């Protein structure tokens, strides 16, 4: 009879697998987004025509987008960890599926 793998071991294996799969993280393509935003602001006449102002606007939008990327990555990691914790450590013997299994075994 085989031994059941410990939850810690399974968590470690899944973490290594998922980390290599999602190692690049969340990419919102900030360079393209920033340029599109500045172009739209310019087209609407909301941005002055000077090059320093355009570069400043590009820098601001790039910084904001990078912050959003970091926040999204943190939320993703927290959600992934919460899902793993729930999956491994949640003990709900009275769930409907478990009751059906118990009834089948009788």
FIKOLZA-1660 file (N, C-alpha, C; in steps of 0.1 Angstrom, whole numbers, plus 5000, padded with zeros to 4 digits):
% residues 106
   i   px   py   pz ch aa at
   1 5008 4988 5000  A  X  N
   1 5000 5000 5000  A  X CA
   1 5009 5012 5000  A  X  C
   2 5006 5022 4992  A  X  N
   2 5013 5034 4991  A  X CA
   2 5010 5044 5002  A  X  C
   3 5020 5052 5006  A  X  N
   3 5018 5062 5016  A  X CA
   3 5012 5075 5009  A  X  C
   4 5003 5081 5016  A  X  N
   4 4998 5094 5010  A  X CA
   4 5009 5105 5012  A  X  C
   5 5011 5113 5002  A  X  N
   5 5021 5123 5003  A  X CA
   5 5017 5134 5012  A  X  C
   6 5026 5139 5020  A  X  N
   6 5023 5150 5030  A  X CA
   6 5019 5163 5022  A  X  C
   7 5010 5170 5028  A  X  N
   7 5006 5183 5021  A  X CA
   7 5017 5192 5019  A  X  C
   8 5027 5193 5028  A  X  N
   8 5038 5202 5026  A  X CA
   8 5046 5198 5014  A  X  C
   9 5048 5185 5012  A  X  N
   9 5056 5180 5000  A  X CA
   9 5048 5184 4987  A  X  C
  10 5035 5182 4987  A  X  N
  10 5027 5185 4975  A  X CA
  10 5028 5200 4973  A  X  C
  11 5026 5208 4983  A  X  N
  11 5027 5222 4981  A  X CA
  11 5040 5226 4975  A  X  C
  12 5051 5221 4980  A  X  N
  12 5064 5224 4975  A  X CA
  12 5065 5221 4960  A  X  C
  13 5061 5209 4956  A  X  N
  13 5061 5205 4943  A  X CA
  13 5053 5214 4934  A  X  C
  14 5041 5217 4938  A  X  N
  14 5032 5226 4930  A  X CA
  14 5038 5240 4929  A  X  C
  15 5044 5244 4940  A  X  N
  15 5050 5258 4939  A  X CA
  15 5061 5259 4929  A  X  C
  16 5070 5248 4929  A  X  N
  16 5081 5248 4919  A  X CA
  16 5075 5247 4905  A  X  C
  17 5065 5239 4903  A  X  N
  17 5060 5238 4889  A  X CA
  17 5053 5251 4885  A  X  C
  18 5045 5256 4894  A  X  N
  18 5037 5269 4890  A  X CA
  18 5047 5280 4889  A  X  C
  19 5057 5281 4897  A  X  N
  19 5067 5292 4896  A  X CA
  19 5074 5292 4882  A  X  C
  20 5078 5280 4878  A  X  N
  20 5084 5280 4865  A  X CA
  20 5075 5283 4854  A  X  C
  21 5062 5279 4855  A  X  N
  21 5052 5282 4845  A  X CA
  21 5049 5297 4844  A  X  C
  22 5048 5304 4856  A  X  N
  22 5044 5318 4856  A  X CA
  22 5056 5327 4860  A  X  C
  23 5068 5323 4858  A  X  N
  23 5080 5330 4862  A  X CA
  23 5080 5344 4857  A  X  C
  24 5075 5347 4845  A  X  N
  24 5075 5360 4839  A  X CA
  24 5066 5370 4846  A  X  C
  25 5055 5365 4852  A  X  N
  25 5046 5373 4859  A  X CA
  25 5036 5380 4850  A  X  C
  26 5030 5390 4856  A  X  N
  26 5019 5397 4848  A  X CA
  26 5025 5408 4840  A  X  C
  27 5022 5409 4828  A  X  N
  27 5028 5419 4819  A  X CA
  27 5016 5427 4813  A  X  C
  28 5015 5440 4817  A  X  N
  28 5004 5448 4811  A  X CA
  28 5009 5456 4799  A  X  C
  29 5021 5453 4794  A  X  N
  29 5027 5460 4782  A  X CA
  29 5026 5475 4784  A  X  C
  30 5033 5479 4795  A  X  N
  30 5032 5494 4799  A  X CA
  30 5038 5503 4788  A  X  C
  31 5048 5499 4781  A  X  N
  31 5054 5508 4770  A  X CA
  31 5043 5511 4760  A  X  C
  32 5036 5501 4755  A  X  N
  32 5026 5503 4745  A  X CA
  32 5014 5511 4751  A  X  C
  33 5010 5507 4763  A  X  N
  33 4998 5514 4769  A  X CA
  33 5002 5529 4771  A  X  C
  34 5014 5532 4776  A  X  N
  34 5018 5546 4779  A  X CA
  34 5018 5554 4766  A  X  C
  35 5023 5548 4756  A  X  N
  35 5023 5556 4743  A  X CA
  35 5009 5558 4738  A  X  C
  36 5000 5548 4739  A  X  N
  36 4987 5550 4734  A  X CA
  36 4980 5561 4742  A  X  C
  37 4982 5561 4755  A  X  N
  37 4975 5571 4764  A  X CA
  37 4980 5585 4760  A  X  C
  38 4993 5586 4759  A  X  N
  38 4998 5600 4756  A  X CA
  38 4993 5604 4742  A  X  C
  39 4993 5595 4732  A  X  N
  39 4988 5598 4719  A  X CA
  39 4973 5603 4719  A  X  C
  40 4965 5596 4728  A  X  N
  40 4951 5600 4729  A  X CA
  40 4949 5613 4736  A  X  C
  41 4957 5615 4746  A  X  N
  41 4957 5629 4753  A  X CA
  41 4961 5640 4743  A  X  C
  42 4971 5637 4735  A  X  N
  42 4976 5646 4725  A  X CA
  42 4965 5649 4714  A  X  C
  43 4958 5638 4710  A  X  N
  43 4948 5639 4699  A  X CA
  43 4936 5647 4705  A  X  C
  44 4933 5646 4717  A  X  N
  44 4922 5654 4723  A  X CA
  44 4925 5668 4727  A  X  C
  45 4938 5671 4725  A  X  N
  45 4942 5685 4728  A  X CA
  45 4945 5687 4743  A  X  C
  46 4946 5676 4751  A  X  N
  46 4948 5678 4765  A  X CA
  46 4963 5678 4769  A  X  C
  47 4972 5677 4759  A  X  N
  47 4986 5677 4762  A  X CA
  47 4993 5687 4753  A  X  C
  48 5002 5695 4759  A  X  N
  48 5009 5705 4751  A  X CA
  48 5018 5698 4741  A  X  C
  49 5021 5705 4730  A  X  N
  49 5028 5699 4719  A  X CA
  49 5043 5697 4722  A  X  C
  50 5048 5703 4733  A  X  N
  50 5063 5702 4735  A  X CA
  50 5068 5688 4738  A  X  C
  51 5079 5685 4733  A  X  N
  51 5085 5672 4736  A  X CA
  51 5088 5669 4750  A  X  C
  52 5093 5678 4758  A  X  N
  52 5095 5675 4773  A  X CA
  52 5082 5672 4780  A  X  C
  53 5071 5678 4776  A  X  N
  53 5058 5675 4782  A  X CA
  53 5053 5661 4778  A  X  C
  54 5055 5657 4766  A  X  N
  54 5052 5644 4761  A  X CA
  54 5060 5633 4769  A  X  C
  55 5073 5636 4770  A  X  N
  55 5082 5626 4777  A  X CA
  55 5078 5625 4792  A  X  C
  56 5074 5636 4798  A  X  N
  56 5070 5636 4812  A  X CA
  56 5057 5628 4813  A  X  C
  57 5048 5630 4804  A  X  N
  57 5035 5622 4804  A  X CA
  57 5038 5607 4802  A  X  C
  58 5047 5604 4793  A  X  N
  58 5051 5590 4791  A  X CA
  58 5057 5584 4804  A  X  C
  59 5065 5591 4810  A  X  N
  59 5072 5586 4823  A  X CA
  59 5061 5584 4833  A  X  C
  60 5052 5593 4835  A  X  N
  60 5042 5592 4845  A  X CA
  60 5033 5580 4842  A  X  C
  61 5028 5579 4830  A  X  N
  61 5019 5567 4827  A  X CA
  61 5027 5554 4828  A  X  C
  62 5039 5554 4824  A  X  N
  62 5047 5541 4826  A  X CA
  62 5049 5538 4841  A  X  C
  63 5051 5548 4849  A  X  N
  63 5053 5545 4863  A  X CA
  63 5040 5540 4869  A  X  C
  64 5029 5546 4866  A  X  N
  64 5016 5542 4871  A  X CA
  64 5013 5527 4866  A  X  C
  65 5016 5525 4854  A  X  N
  65 5013 5511 4848  A  X CA
  65 5022 5501 4855  A  X  C
  66 5034 5504 4858  A  X  N
  66 5043 5495 4865  A  X CA
  66 5038 5492 4879  A  X  C
  67 5033 5502 4885  A  X  N
  67 5027 5501 4899  A  X CA
  67 5015 5491 4898  A  X  C
  68 5007 5493 4888  A  X  N
  68 4995 5484 4886  A  X CA
  68 5000 5470 4884  A  X  C
  69 5010 5468 4876  A  X  N
  69 5016 5455 4873  A  X CA
  69 5020 5448 4886  A  X  C
  70 5027 5456 4894  A  X  N
  70 5032 5450 4907  A  X CA
  70 5021 5447 4916  A  X  C
  71 5011 5455 4917  A  X  N
  71 4999 5452 4925  A  X CA
  71 4991 5440 4920  A  X  C
  72 4990 5439 4907  A  X  N
  72 4983 5427 4901  A  X CA
  72 4991 5414 4904  A  X  C
  73 5004 5415 4903  A  X  N
  73 5012 5404 4906  A  X CA
  73 5011 5399 4921  A  X  C
  74 5011 5409 4930  A  X  N
  74 5009 5406 4944  A  X CA
  74 4995 5400 4947  A  X  C
  75 4985 5405 4941  A  X  N
  75 4971 5400 4942  A  X CA
  75 4971 5386 4937  A  X  C
  76 4977 5383 4926  A  X  N
  76 4977 5370 4920  A  X CA
  76 4984 5360 4929  A  X  C
  77 4996 5364 4934  A  X  N
  77 5003 5355 4943  A  X CA
  77 4995 5352 4956  A  X  C
  78 4989 5362 4961  A  X  N
  78 4981 5360 4973  A  X CA
  78 4969 5351 4970  A  X  C
  79 4963 5353 4959  A  X  N
  79 4951 5345 4955  A  X CA
  79 4956 5331 4953  A  X  C
  80 4967 5329 4947  A  X  N
  80 4972 5315 4944  A  X CA
  80 4975 5308 4957  A  X  C
  81 4982 5315 4966  A  X  N
  81 4985 5309 4979  A  X CA
  81 4972 5306 4987  A  X  C
  82 4963 5315 4987  A  X  N
  82 4950 5312 4994  A  X CA
  82 4943 5300 4988  A  X  C
  83 4943 5299 4975  A  X  N
  83 4937 5287 4968  A  X CA
  83 4944 5274 4972  A  X  C
  84 4957 5275 4972  A  X  N
  84 4965 5263 4976  A  X CA
  84 4962 5259 4991  A  X  C
  85 4962 5269 4999  A  X  N
  85 4959 5267 5013  A  X CA
  85 4945 5261 5015  A  X  C
  86 4935 5266 5008  A  X  N
  86 4922 5261 5009  A  X CA
  86 4921 5247 5004  A  X  C
  87 4928 5244 4993  A  X  N
  87 4927 5231 4987  A  X CA
  87 4933 5221 4995  A  X  C
  88 4944 5224 5002  A  X  N
  88 4951 5214 5010  A  X CA
  88 4946 5212 5024  A  X  C
  89 4942 5223 5030  A  X  N
  89 4939 5223 5044  A  X CA
  89 4925 5224 5048  A  X  C
  90 4916 5226 5038  A  X  N
  90 4902 5228 5041  A  X CA
  90 4896 5214 5044  A  X  C
  91 4890 5214 5056  A  X  N
  91 4884 5201 5060  A  X CA
  91 4869 5203 5061  A  X  C
  92 4862 5198 5052  A  X  N
  92 4847 5200 5052  A  X CA
  92 4841 5186 5050  A  X  C
  93 4840 5178 5060  A  X  N
  93 4835 5164 5058  A  X CA
  93 4820 5164 5055  A  X  C
  94 4813 5175 5058  A  X  N
  94 4799 5175 5055  A  X CA
  94 4795 5181 5042  A  X  C
  95 4804 5182 5033  A  X  N
  95 4801 5187 5020  A  X CA
  95 4792 5177 5013  A  X  C
  96 4784 5181 5004  A  X  N
  96 4774 5172 4997  A  X CA
  96 4781 5161 4989  A  X  C
  97 4793 5164 4983  A  X  N
  97 4800 5154 4976  A  X CA
  97 4805 5143 4985  A  X  C
  98 4810 5147 4997  A  X  N
  98 4815 5138 5007  A  X CA
  98 4804 5129 5012  A  X  C
  99 4792 5135 5014  A  X  N
  99 4781 5127 5019  A  X CA
  99 4777 5116 5009  A  X  C
 100 4777 5120 4996  A  X  N
 100 4773 5111 4985  A  X CA
 100 4783 5099 4985  A  X  C
 101 4796 5102 4986  A  X  N
 101 4806 5092 4987  A  X CA
 101 4804 5082 4998  A  X  C
 102 4801 5088 5010  A  X  N
 102 4799 5079 5022  A  X CA
 102 4787 5070 5019  A  X  C
 103 4776 5076 5013  A  X  N
 103 4765 5068 5010  A  X CA
 103 4768 5057 5000  A  X  C
 104 4776 5059 4991  A  X  N
 104 4780 5049 4981  A  X CA
 104 4788 5038 4987  A  X  C
 105 4796 5041 4997  A  X  N
 105 4805 5031 5003  A  X CA
 105 4797 5022 5013  A  X  C
 106 4785 5026 5016  A  X  N
 106 4777 5018 5026  A  X CA
 106 4771 5005 5019  A  X  C
% end
